[in-house]
């Protein structure tokens, strides 16, 4: 790997290993101590410029993002998420290599836990109480599947981290908000484009109103004369049972891949996509794509759809299952599978640029998958079915409220209770789900990226006036660039 890319990969070991498939990082933990991060930042930019102006801008944008996130904002000192991702073992569960090889790498990874936890505890000295509280579930979940005797040393280290977060949750006085300047710098550097938070928040409010009108129209077609809230309640209650979630998701997966390929609107979706529950340590995630990464030998990708734990009380099981209601499950599957993340992952495998295969903008990745949800509705997937339109709107309302709440939480205009109320009132989420979404905004300040990315891609498509297949192929040939570079690269298309 070229030196500038290696320096960036070394600052994102977990993402490079799992999302990109660079398995020289198997069994390797990143040094996220304060000194380790400083050393990593000092290596950025040490190498020649790239001959292609787009690839050079792409690399330079990621270097700038790292300097802002780790250097200026010191996110590794206020956010446990990079440390938890560093420790996570779930990436070794997917069959990208023989089982013995993956088991050996997993064992090496576990041996590194004590030092990585020491580094995490040293670094995490500015964590807000709300962020520590929101991180406790994931920190505790790292222990899933470990053997108390065989893995005693690693588990003792993990427990030290959990206790550190518990203490922080009870005692920290650090502010939740990054501040308007901090959030602006983070978003602008991550996506290589200037960001005006006032304008972005206004875009969010406009999109919220548009989506609510889409939902109201769909609900009126489903149950004429009935209030939208009552119809939504009925839709959420219509879901598979505990044993039927996976099988229904499999059926819809075959449906969306077939439709995406037959539509002629997108690059072809090939390969094999399996459906099943997430690894035990990631079963907090209800639905996610774990793709065969660009640098791996081809193997099945996994669309993880996780049913509730059968030991939960019936009301908690029903609440979890309501996410997979029959209106929303097709929209979720379009997002995760085709023409969303799985289709995108297949396109990444066909690229020959290391820059474009390794450096993936989160806002582009999530923006693409969110963009195709409504595009599928517009282009005739399940044509004439108002329940699919309602499902698209419901999923999008959660995403746009995330954008509004991220800005509000990190400019100090919203509290966690206020954000929770917004998710309840505007996105139809029940109490625990709404609270979980609000808490996520405290440690994931860019989680408005779904809506932001979608809006940028919609505007870009309208601006180019190109045919959809040509537009989508040219766009995905860029990989997953920062949004600002996607705009500039497609200017003359």
C-alpha positions in Angstrom: 0.0 0.0 0.0 1.3 3.5 -0.9 2.6 5.4 2.1 -0.1 8.1 2.3 -2.8 5.4 2.1 -1.0 3.3 4.7 -0.9 6.2 7.1 -4.7 6.7 6.7 -5.3 2.9 7.1 -3.2 2.9 10.3 -5.6 5.5 11.7 -8.6 3.4 10.9 -7.5 -0.2 11.4 -10.9 -1.7 12.2 -12.6 -0.1 9.2 -9.7 -0.9 6.8 -9.7 -4.6 7.9 -13.4 -5.2 7.8 -15.0 -2.7 5.4 -12.2 -2.8 2.8 -10.9 -6.4 3.4 -7.3 -5.6 4.1 -6.5 -8.6 6.2 -2.9 -7.8 6.9 -4.6 -6.0 9.8 -6.1 -9.2 11.2 -5.2 -9.6 14.8 -3.9 -6.0 14.9 -5.2 -3.4 17.3 -4.7 0.3 16.7 -2.8 2.4 19.2 -5.5 4.9 20.2 -3.6 6.2 23.2 -2.9 10.0 23.0 0.7 9.4 22.0 -0.3 6.7 19.5 -2.7 9.1 17.8 -0.2 11.9 17.7 2.3 9.6 16.0 -0.3 8.5 13.5 -1.2 12.0 12.6 2.4 12.9 12.1 2.7 10.4 9.3 -0.1 11.8 7.2 0.8 13.4 3.9 4.2 11.8 3.7 4.3 10.7 0.1 4.0 12.0 -3.5 0.9 13.5 -5.0 -1.4 11.3 -7.0 -1.3 11.9 -10.8 -5.1 12.0 -11.1 -6.6 15.2 -9.6 -9.7 13.4 -8.3 -7.7 10.7 -6.4 -5.3 13.4 -5.1 -8.3 15.4 -3.8 -9.8 12.3 -2.3 -6.7 11.4 -0.3 -6.1 15.0 0.8 -9.7 15.2 2.0 -9.3 12.1 4.2 -6.0 13.4 5.6 -7.8 16.7 6.5 -10.7 14.7 8.1 -8.3 12.8 10.3 -6.5 16.0 11.4 -9.7 17.6 12.3 -11.3 14.6 14.0 -8.3 13.4 16.0 -6.1 16.5 16.1 -8.5 19.5 16.5 -11.5 17.8 18.1 -9.7 14.9 19.8 -12.7 12.6 19.3 -10.7 9.7 20.5 -10.7 11.3 24.0 -14.4 12.1 24.2 -15.9 9.2 22.2 -15.6 5.5 23.2 -16.8 4.4 19.7 -13.4 4.2 18.0 -12.1 2.2 21.0 -15.0 -0.2 21.0 -14.6 -0.7 17.2 -10.9 -1.4 17.8 -11.7 -4.2 20.3 -14.6 -5.7 18.3 -14.2 -9.4 17.3 -17.3 -9.8 15.1 -15.5 -9.2 11.9 -13.8 -12.6 12.2 -17.1 -14.4 12.0 -17.7 -13.9 8.3 -16.2 -16.6 6.1 -13.7 -14.5 4.2 -10.9 -17.0 4.9 -10.6 -20.6 6.3 -12.0 -21.0 9.8 -8.6 -21.9 11.3 -6.9 -18.8 9.9 -9.7 -16.6 11.2 -9.6 -18.2 14.6 -5.9 -17.7 14.9 -6.3 -14.0 14.0 -9.1 -13.6 16.5 -6.9 -15.2 19.2 -4.1 -12.7 18.5 -6.7 -9.9 18.6 -7.8 -11.0 22.0 -4.2 -11.0 23.3 -4.1 -7.3 22.4 -7.1 -6.4 24.5 -5.3 -5.5 27.7 -3.0 -3.0 26.1 -5.8 -1.5 23.9 -8.0 -1.1 27.0 -5.2 0.6 28.9 -4.8 3.0 25.9 -8.5 3.6 25.8 -8.7 4.4 29.5 -5.8 6.7 29.2 -7.4 8.5 26.2 -11.0 8.7 27.3 -10.6 11.6 29.8 -13.2 14.0 28.3 -16.2 11.7 27.7 -19.6 13.4 28.5 -21.7 11.5 30.9 -24.5 10.9 28.3 -22.0 9.5 25.8 -20.5 7.1 28.4 -24.0 6.0 29.4 -24.9 5.4 25.7 -21.8 3.4 25.1 -22.2 1.0 28.0 -24.3 -1.5 26.1 -21.8 -1.9 23.3 -18.9 -2.1 25.7 -20.6 -4.8 27.7 -21.6 -6.6 24.4 -17.9 -7.0 23.5 -17.8 -10.0 25.9 -20.4 -12.0 24.0 -19.2 -15.5 23.1 -16.0 -15.3 25.2 -15.1 -18.1 27.5 -14.7 -17.1 31.2 -11.8 -19.4 31.8 -9.9 -19.4 28.4 -10.4 -15.6 27.9 -10.1 -14.5 31.5 -7.3 -12.0 30.8 -9.2 -10.3 27.9 -12.4 -10.3 29.9 -10.7 -8.7 32.9 -9.5 -5.9 30.6 -12.9 -5.4 29.0 -14.4 -5.2 32.5 -11.9 -2.4 33.3 -13.2 -0.4 30.3 -16.8 -1.0 31.3 -16.1 0.2 34.8 -14.3 3.3 33.5 -17.4 4.1 31.4 -19.7 3.5 34.4 -17.7 5.9 36.5 -17.6 8.5 33.7 -21.4 8.2 33.3 -21.8 9.0 37.0 -19.2 11.7 37.4 -18.3 13.5 34.1 -19.2 17.1 33.7 -17.9 17.3 30.1 -20.4 19.0 27.7 -22.2 16.8 25.2 -22.0 19.3 22.4 -19.1 19.7 20.1 -20.2 23.3 19.5 -21.3 24.8 16.2 -17.8 25.4 15.1 -16.7 21.9 16.0 -19.6 20.2 14.2 -19.1 22.5 11.2 -15.4 21.6 11.0 -16.1 17.9 11.4 -18.8 17.8 8.6 -16.9 20.1 6.3 -13.6 18.2 6.5 -15.3 14.7 6.3 -17.1 15.6 3.1 -14.7 18.1 1.5 -17.4 20.8 1.2 -18.3 23.9 3.1 -21.2 23.4 5.5 -23.6 26.0 6.9 -25.4 24.4 9.8 -28.3 26.9 9.6 -28.9 26.0 6.0 -28.5 22.3 6.6 -31.0 22.4 9.5 -33.4 24.3 7.2 -33.0 21.6 4.6 -33.8 19.0 7.2 -37.0 20.8 8.2 -38.1 21.1 4.6 -37.4 17.4 4.0 -39.3 16.5 7.2 -42.4 18.3 5.9 -42.1 16.6 2.5 -41.7 13.2 4.0 -44.6 13.7 6.3 -46.8 14.6 3.3 -45.6 11.4 1.6 -46.6 9.4 4.6 -49.9 11.1 5.0 -50.7 10.4 1.3 -49.8 6.8 1.6 -51.8 6.3 4.8 -54.8 8.0 3.3 -54.7 5.4 0.5 -54.3 2.6 3.0 -57.2 3.7 5.3 -59.1 6.6 3.9 -60.3 9.1 6.5 -58.3 7.5 9.3 -55.6 9.7 11.1 -52.1 8.9 10.0 -51.0 8.0 13.5 -53.7 5.4 13.8 -52.7 3.9 10.4 -49.0 3.9 11.4 -49.8 2.0 14.6 -51.6 -0.6 12.5 -48.7 -0.9 10.1 -46.2 -1.3 12.9 -48.2 -4.1 14.4 -48.2 -6.1 11.1 -44.9 -7.9 11.3 -43.6 -11.5 11.1 -43.4 -13.5 14.3 -40.1 -14.5 16.0 -39.6 -17.4 13.7 -40.6 -15.7 10.5 -38.3 -12.7 10.4 -35.4 -14.3 8.6 -37.6 -16.2 6.1 -39.5 -13.0 5.1 -36.3 -11.1 4.8 -34.9 -13.8 2.5 -37.9 -13.6 0.2 -37.7 -9.8 0.0 -33.9 -10.0 -0.6 -34.5 -12.1 -3.7 -37.2 -9.7 -4.8 -35.1 -6.5 -4.5 -32.1 -8.1 -6.3 -34.3 -9.3 -9.1 -36.0 -5.9 -9.4 -32.7 -3.9 -9.3 -31.2 -6.0 -12.1 -34.4 -6.0 -14.2 -34.9 -2.3 -13.9 -31.8 -1.4 -15.9 -31.3 1.6 -13.6 -28.2 0.4 -11.7 -25.0 -1.5 -12.1 -25.6 -5.2 -12.0 -25.9 -6.9 -8.6 -24.0 -10.2 -8.8 -22.5 -12.5 -6.2 -24.3 -14.2 -3.3 -26.1 -12.4 -0.5 -27.2 -14.6 2.5 -29.6 -13.6 5.2 -29.3 -14.4 8.9 -28.9 -12.9 12.4 -25.9 -10.8 13.2 -23.0 -12.2 15.2 -23.8 -12.3 18.9 -21.7 -9.2 19.7 -23.6 -7.2 17.2 -27.1 -8.2 17.8 -27.8 -4.7 19.1 -28.1 -3.9 15.3 -31.5 -4.9 14.0 -30.4 -4.9 10.3 -27.0 -4.3 8.6 -25.0 -5.3 5.6 -21.7 -7.2 6.0 -20.4 -7.3 2.5 -17.6 -9.2 0.8 -15.0 -6.4 0.9 -13.2 -5.0 -2.1 -9.8 -6.7 -1.3 -11.1 -10.1 -0.4 -11.6 -13.2 -2.4 -15.2 -13.3 -3.4 -17.4 -14.9 -0.8 -21.0 -14.6 0.4 -22.1 -11.2 1.8 -24.5 -11.2 4.8 -27.6 -9.2 5.2 -28.0 -9.5 9.0 -31.5 -9.3 10.3 -31.7 -10.0 14.0 -34.9 -11.3 15.7 -35.4 -10.4 19.3 -34.1 -12.7 22.0 -36.9 -15.3 22.8 -36.3 -14.9 26.5 -37.4 -11.2 26.4 -40.8 -10.3 27.7 -43.5 -10.5 25.0 -44.0 -6.7 24.9 -40.2 -6.1 24.2 -40.2 -8.8 21.5 -43.2 -7.1 19.9 -41.5 -3.7 20.0 -38.4 -5.1 18.4 -40.3 -7.0 15.7 -42.3 -3.9 14.9 -39.2 -2.5 13.2 -39.6 -5.4 10.6 -43.2 -4.5 9.9 -44.3 -5.5 6.4 -44.4 -1.8 5.3 -40.8 -1.1 6.3 -39.0 -4.4 5.7 -39.0 -3.9 1.9 -37.6 -0.4 2.3 -35.0 -1.6 4.8 -34.0 -4.4 2.4 -33.7 -2.0 -0.6 -31.3 0.1 1.6 -29.2 -2.8 2.9 -29.2 -5.1 -0.2 -30.2 -3.8 -3.7 -29.7 -1.4 -5.1 -28.3 -0.2 -1.7 -25.3 -1.3 0.2 -24.9 -4.8 -1.3 -25.0 -3.4 -4.9 -22.6 -0.7 -3.9 -20.2 -3.3 -2.4 -20.3 -5.3 -5.6 -19.4 -2.1 -7.6 -16.5 -1.4 -5.2 -15.0 -4.8 -6.0 -14.8 -3.9 -9.7 -12.7 -0.7 -9.2 -8.9 -0.7 -9.9 -8.1 2.4 -7.9 -6.7 1.8 -4.4 -7.8 5.2 -3.3 -11.4 4.6 -4.3 -11.5 1.1 -2.8 -10.0 2.0 0.5 -11.3 5.5 1.4 -15.0 5.4 1.8 -17.1 8.4 2.9 -19.7 7.4 5.4 -22.1 10.1 4.1 -21.7 8.8 0.5 -22.2 5.1 1.6 -25.2 5.8 3.7 -26.5 8.6 1.4 -26.5 6.2 -1.6 -28.4 3.5 0.2 -30.9 6.0 1.5 -31.2 7.7 -1.9 -32.2 4.4 -3.6 -35.1 3.8 -1.2 -37.2 6.5 -2.6 -35.8 6.1 -6.1 -37.1 2.5 -6.0 -40.5 3.9 -5.1 -40.4 6.4 -7.9 -39.3 3.8 -10.4 -42.0 1.3 -9.8 -40.8 -1.2 -7.2 -44.0 -2.6 -5.7 -45.9 -0.2 -7.9 -49.3 0.8 -6.6 -48.6 -0.5 -3.1 -49.2 2.3 -0.6 -47.7 0.3 2.2 -44.3 0.4 0.5 -44.6 4.1 0.1 -45.5 4.4 3.8 -42.5 2.2 4.7 -40.1 4.4 2.7 -41.5 7.5 4.4 -41.3 6.0 7.9 -37.7 4.9 7.4 -36.8 8.4 6.0 -38.5 10.2 8.8 -36.1 8.5 11.3 -33.1 9.6 9.2 -34.2 13.2 8.8 -34.9 13.6 12.5 -31.4 12.3 13.1 -30.1 15.2 11.0 -32.1 17.7 12.9 -31.2 16.2 16.3 -27.5 16.0 15.5 -27.3 19.7 14.8 -29.5 20.5 17.8 -27.6 18.3 20.3 -24.1 19.6 19.2 -25.0 23.2 19.0 -26.7 23.1 22.5 -30.1 23.8 21.1 -31.5 20.4 22.0 -31.1 18.1 25.1 -31.4 14.3 25.0 -34.9 14.5 26.4 -35.8 17.0 23.7 -34.3 14.9 21.0 -36.2 11.9 22.3 -39.5 13.8 22.1 -38.7 14.7 18.4 -38.2 11.1 17.5 -41.5 10.2 19.2 -43.5 13.0 17.7 -42.0 13.2 14.2 -40.7 9.6 13.5 -43.3 7.5 15.3 -40.8 5.8 17.5 -41.8 4.4 20.9 -40.1 5.4 24.2 -37.1 3.1 24.4 -36.4 3.3 20.6 -36.7 7.1 20.6 -34.4 7.4 23.6 -31.8 5.1 21.9 -31.9 7.2 18.8 -31.4 10.4 20.8 -28.5 9.0 22.8 -26.8 7.8 19.6 -26.7 11.5 18.5 -24.4 12.3 21.5 -21.6 9.9 20.3 -22.3 9.8 16.6 -22.5 13.6 15.7 -22.5 12.8 11.9 -25.5 10.5 12.0 -27.4 13.0 9.9 -25.3 11.7 7.1 -28.1 9.5 5.7 -30.3 12.4 4.8 -27.5 14.8 4.0 -26.0 12.3 1.6 -29.4 11.5 0.0 -30.2 15.2 -0.6 -26.8 15.9 -2.2 -27.2 12.9 -4.5 -30.7 13.8 -5.5 -29.6 17.4 -6.3 -26.7 16.0 -8.3 -28.8 13.7 -10.3 -31.3 16.6 -11.1 -28.4 18.8 -12.1 -26.7 16.4 -14.5 -29.9 15.6 -16.4 -28.3 12.2 -17.3 -30.1 9.0 -17.8 -30.3 7.1 -14.5 -28.2 4.0 -15.5 -25.4 6.2 -16.9 -25.5 8.5 -13.9 -25.4 5.7 -11.3 -22.6 3.8 -13.1 -20.5 7.0 -13.3 -21.2 7.9 -9.7 -20.3 4.4 -8.3 -17.2 4.4 -10.4 -15.9 7.0 -8.1 -16.1 4.5 -5.2 -17.5 6.4 -2.2 -15.9 9.8 -2.3 -16.6 12.7 0.0 -19.8 14.4 -1.1 -18.0 17.6 -2.2 -15.8 15.6 -4.5 -18.7 13.7 -5.9 -20.3 17.1 -6.8 -17.1 18.3 -8.5 -16.3 15.0 -10.3 -19.8 14.9 -11.8 -20.0 18.5 -12.8 -19.4 17.9 -16.5 -21.3 14.6 -16.7 
